[in-house]
Amino acid sequence: MEKLWKDERVQAALAFIEQDNDATTEEQIELTEIEAPTFAEAEKGRAYRAKLETLGLEEVATDAAGNVFGRRRGKGSGPTLVLCAHLDTVFPAGTDVKAKRRDGKVFAPGIADDGRGLAAVLAVLRALQSAGIETEGDLLIGATVGEEGLGDLNGVKHLFAERGDEIDGFISIEPGAPDRITYLATGSKRYSVKYRGPGGHSFGDYGTPSPVHALGRAIAEISSVRTPELPKTTYNVGVIGGGTSVNTIAEEAEMILDLRSTSADELARLEREALRIIHQAADEENRFRGRPGAVSAELEQVGDRPAGSQDPESTIVRIAANASRLLGYDPVLEGASSTDSNVPIHLGIPAVTLGGGGEFGGCHTLGEWFDPNGAFVGVQKVLLTVLALVGVPGVAGAGLEVREKAVR
């Protein structure tokens, strides 16, 4: 890291990033103003692909999932590192994503998550090109789809299913300060649960088992489950629905259940218990009304995000921490969360999620905002981390190892 810091070309790249701060913000706004709900990222993907091509990447392509990636080829003697952000936002089609400026801040749904990440990736690439920095290893640079919500990390899952054997390390960029490093992955299981029954009139057909009542039994029982604080393990019924009127015994009732843990074992245990309760609730409602089999439970798994962990002393974490220190920040190793890094961490591939810089707030709300003042430091931290991992010929070797099982 010290050798990189002293190199004239690296310093030139760092200076370029600072001078480019306004342009990076404008590009962030431009990308944010292209709607990209999860499962509908194609338009923003096309715009991002055009930018990667303009910046001279090779092999720029959109894969079957909708991910957009290109290659910045190194000397061929080092590891291959992915640098990416995600295209999708949590906001549905038709949301007003036009940016508005107030008091030095930019307000727009998605401006931070992950408009900042997308712009930061491009800013790193521009800095490398501007300073003429060659690397030992290759960089796969681009953007994924399906990171948010029920997207279930489908983009990064597809990336590793198709190209995992060539990837030695992974960095994703999310909104956040330059001192933050995410290196642990919170796993999750998500289920859409639907109870079905014969239905009827609330008075005339009184005694008919009710899907709504079965749903209530399930939620009450799930809410009584005790989970460990360490490893942190949680559950939540986030959406419920069903019924047609106040005097109707419903024919259907449904909920969406979210289960999370930083431990794969604890997540599996919680999943087994939740599924047992869901089926038991239908049985109890039927038994109470004396109508076996009248109400049934149908489950559809709508989310499966893998859990994983890394040693805080691992090379990729230490390099990211040292990059923060060089820029004057005390590194903060954050608790586990769910990001695109979940997949490589689960697979045992070195990965971190880093902050793209700049203060922000209101993520996942219509009042989301971003403050670009001084935001360039986050991009500088990413640049230093990338270079230390893939190596710069004549300056510093690659900190990232080429995986033995990688196929070249």
Summary of the structure (lengths in Angstrom):
residues: 408
radius of gyration: 24.0
end to end distance: 27.6
largest distance: 85.3
contacts: 1517
relative contact order: 0.20
helix: 36%
strand: 25%
